[in-house]
Amino acid sequence: MPKAYWIAHAEVSDPEVYEKYKAANAAPFAEYGARFIVRGGQQEVREGQAKSRTVVIEFPSLEAAQACFDSDAYQAAKAIRDPIAVADLVIVEGYDDA
């Protein structure tokens, strides 16, 4: 079964509130087996446009990635983030050549 990923690009207007979002999303991410691959590190846009923050989170399956996003716990965390960030998020299934 291939893994799945959340790929997010965001602009954050209040870093202090964003820290509260990060604290609130820790429990649902742990519950659904999430693992950060990229978490807002340095980036260089080579083509097109991107927001200033990029996050890539790996999940054990597409179902886990979708269930995490839909969970009450993550939606509560997202409600903290929504007023202070503009984000694009894609949930994508990984490639499995096995």
Steps between C-alpha positions, in 0.01 A plus 500: 500500500652836401548777754322832461601859555357832596673771299421847629606852412406776742535866583486556876414845634533426875785264596393488867154369416655263246699344786166426673380328180817289495445397862137411429577291192757281677242256641313428175827471310627244753169312489511462120872420471611830346869574451635837392722490192515879453392751763551856384871485416686722258359488151570645159223529243642402160177504299159652549390642832491359851411624843782563748450184712503143364408192703507135389358238735519125434221263605499120490211497247263719303221397735698614806584834337136564413371384839745726681384805307134411559545425872339722760838549668670629184202717406521661845870572441425634152244738650789658696705541181231620261475863621876558480611304194413452136583146391481262206496131593509194278469143625678275251571130484866410469651299218554131567699322228487164676 
